[in-house]
Amino acid sequence: MMSSQESAQAIPAPRVGRDLPMAIGVGLGLLAALAVGLLWAPWFFVLISAASLSMAVVEIHQALLRKGMHAQVKTIVAGTLVSVLGAYAMFRWNLGLPPTTFAVICVCGTVIACLVARLLLAREGFIRDIAASALIIAYIPLMGVFIPLMMAEPGGTRRIIAVVACVVASDTGAYAVGSLLGKHKMAPHISPSKTWEGFAGSMITAAIIGAVATVWCLGASWVLGLVLGLCVAPAATLGDLVESLIKRDVGLKDMSNFLPGHGGFMDRLDSMLVAIPVGWLVLRLSLGG
């Protein structure tokens, strides 16, 4: 007869994992919302983007709190919403300012507002807290504002589709090739699952999909698509690694549980945040604006 302790050891512990049906349902819901926005209602896509970026601001703020860093989160959320929605409104309704000018003014205004808000609090920890605010502003609204800036370009919605397709292809290629052939770790102390073989797969896949997307969506040369994919893939990988390192530094597995089965908004936006500005630059230099 086994003792109760031995019996407990003999029974395997239940595996704790993600709720797959919930994850699939949430994923399909997000995909449907993005498809509606990109294909039929650009204003809806910008609205979703602004809301998602604002939630990402809250998640990064909560992560930094674990390090004792107190950002001016309400001010940054307000600045994010005004920057993204206002830049699109300047383009959509021709309100008198170029979207790029409006975006720069709003991001700078957000920094100034954070400085003023923090000055009104205790002197202790000023540098630490302002550094937290500056990190969040540079990480999220400054890069996220390139979404409406790309929308303001000729064929802006199609440009976004091409860049997003490259990011999705990069992530998919990295996972598929890394799972099958991955042996050499890229950054074992940051993301143990990433390999150089997977990175090569992400580059190749993004280049192929980029070539197809630029021909099909933009009517441009497939060579431009190769360049787009080869530029977007490293940017997407960098975004993923940066968010992974933040989570490791503060001791988190997911940024939040706002998206059941997926973690937080930052867990879905990490690759896009860095890839969108890079994609904007490549298409702006090649196709004009």
N, C-alpha and C positions, 0 to 999 in steps of 0.2 A: 504494500500500500504506500502511495506517495503522501508526503506531508502536504499541508495546505500551501506552504511556501514553494515546494517543488511543483505542485499543481499549477500555482500561479505562474511559475516560470515556464511551464510546459505550454501554456495557452498563449499564443502569439498576441501581441498587443494590436488593437485595431489600427488600421492605417488611416491616417488623417490626410486628406487631400482636398482638392477643389471640387465643388459641386459641378460636375460636368454638364448636366442639363441646364443648370442655371447659367453657367459660363457661356454655353452655346446660345441660349436665349438672349442674354445681354449682348453678346457679340453680334448676333443677327439684327437686333434692334438698333445698335450703333451703326452697323453697315447700312441698314435701310434709311436711317436718318441722314447719313452722309450722302447716300445716293440721291435722295430727294433734293437735298440742298444743292449738290453739284450739278445735277442734271436739269432741275426744273425751278428751283427757288434759291438763287445765290444768297439773298438776304438771310434765308434760314440757315444756310451753311455758316455764314459769318456770325450769326447769333449763337449757334451751337459752339463755334470756335471760341467766341468771347466767354461764354459760360464755362466751357471746359478749361480754358486758361485761368479763369478766376478760381475755379476749384483747385487747380494745380498750385496756384499761389498759396491757398490755405494749406494744402498738403505739405509743401516745402516749409512753410512757417511752423507747422506742427512738428516737423522733423527737426528743425533748428532749435525748437524749444527744448528738446532733449539734451542739447548742448548749452543750454542757458542763454541762447541768443533770441532776443525779442524784437522781431521786425515790426514795422508799422503796417500790419496786414490789411486793415480796413482801407487805409490810404492807397496801398498798392492794388488791392482789388478794384477800387474805384478808378484808379489810373489805368488799369488794364482794360476795363470795360469801355472807358471813354476813348482810349487809344485805338482799340480794334474797331469798335462800332463807329466812332467818329471818322476814322480814316476812310472807312468804306462809304459813309454818308457823304464825305467830301467829293468822292468820285461819283457816287450814284446820282446825287442831286446837284452836283456842280455848285457847291456852297461857297466858293470863293478862295479856298486854299488848296494847293496841291496836296494829295494824300500824304506824300512823303514829308512835306513841311509840317503838316498837322501832327503826324506821328512823332516827329522829332520834338515838337513843342510839348506834346503830351508826356512823353517819356521824361524829358527834362523837368517838366512841371511836377511829375510824380516824385522825382528825386528831391526837388526843393520842398515839396509838401512834407515828405518824410523827415527832412532835416528840421523843419519848423516844428512838426509834431513831437519829435524826440527832444528838442530843446526845452519843451514845456514840462518834461519829466525830470526825474532825478539826474544829477550829474554823473553818478557812478554807472559805469557800463555803457557810456555814450558811444565810444568807438566800436565796441562789440556789437551793439544793437544797430548802429548805422551800417556796419559791414553786412549784417544780416539782411537789412532792407536793400542795400545795393546789390547783393548777390541775387536776391529774388527778382529785382527789377531787370537786371542784366540777363538773367536766365530765362525769364518767362515773357513779360510784356515786350521787352526789346526785340526778342526773336519772334515772338508770336505775332507782332504787328506786321510782319512780312506776309501774313495771310491776306489781309485786305490790300496790301500794296501789290501783291501779285494779281489779286482780283481786278485791280485798276488798270492792269496792262491790257493791250489788245489780245483778245482771246484768253482772258485771265482765268476763267473757269477751266478751260482746256489745259492751260499751263499747270494749274494745281493738280488736275487729274494725272497728268504725265509725271509730275514729281512724286505724288502719292503712290503711283504705280511702281516707280523705282524703289521707293522705301519699302513697300510691301514685298517686292521681288527680292530686295536685299535681305530682309528678315527671313523670308522663306528659303532662299538659297543658302543662307548661313546655317539655318536649322537643319535642312535636309542633308547638305554635304557634310556638315559637322557631325551629325548623328551617324552617318555611314562611314566617313573616312577620317574624322577628326582624331589626331594623335598629338599634335604639338600645341600646347596651351598658349593662348595669346596673352592673357592677363590673369593668371591663376589666383592672385590675391584679390582680384576685383570681381571677376566673373569666371569661375572655374569651368563652366561649360563652353566658353568661347575658345575656338581653335583657329590656327592660321589657315587650315584647310577650309573651315567654315567661312572665314573671311574671303578667301579666294572664290568660294562658291557664291558669296553675296555679291562680289564685284562682277563676276561673269553673268549671273542672273539679272542683276540690275542693268547691266549694259545691254543685254538682249532685249529685256522688256522696255528699256529706255528707247532703243532703236525703233521698236514697234510703236510705242506710244507717240513719239514725235512725228512719225509718218502718218499715223492714223488720226491723232488728236490735233496736231498742229500743222500738218501738211508741210513739214520741214524735212531736211535731210536726215537719213538714218545715222549719218556720222555724228550729227549733233546729239542724237539720242544716245550713242555710245559714250560721248563725252559727258552727257548729263548723268547717265547711270554710274560712270566711273567716278564722278565727283560726289554724287549723292550717297553712294554706298559707304564710303569712309565716314561721311558726316553722320549718317544714321548710326553707324557702329560707335562713333565717338559719343553721341547722345546717349546711347544705351549704357556705355561704360561709365559715363559721368553720373547718371542716375543710380547705377548699381553701387558706385563707390560712396555716394551720399548715404544710401540705405545701409551699407556696411558700417560706415563711420558712426551712424547714430543707432545702429542695432535694430534695423527693421527688415522684415522680409518683403512686405508690400508697403507702399506709401500710405495707403488707407484701405478701407473696405467699402468705399463709395460705389464701386462697380462690382457687384457680387460675382465671384468666379474669376475676376480679372485683376483685383486689387484696387488701385487708385487711378485717377485720371493721369497722373504722371507716369504710371506704368504703361500707359497706352500712348502718351505723347512724347516720351523721352527721345525716340528716334526722329520723330517729325520735327521737334523743336529746332534741332540743329540742321536738319536736312532742308527745311523750307527756305531759310535765307540763302543757302548755297544754291539750291535750285533756282531761286529768284535771280541770283546774280548771273548764273550760266545762261539762262534764257534771256535776261535783259541784255547782256553783252552780245548775244548772237542774233536775237530777233528784234531788239530795240524795244521801246516803250513809249 
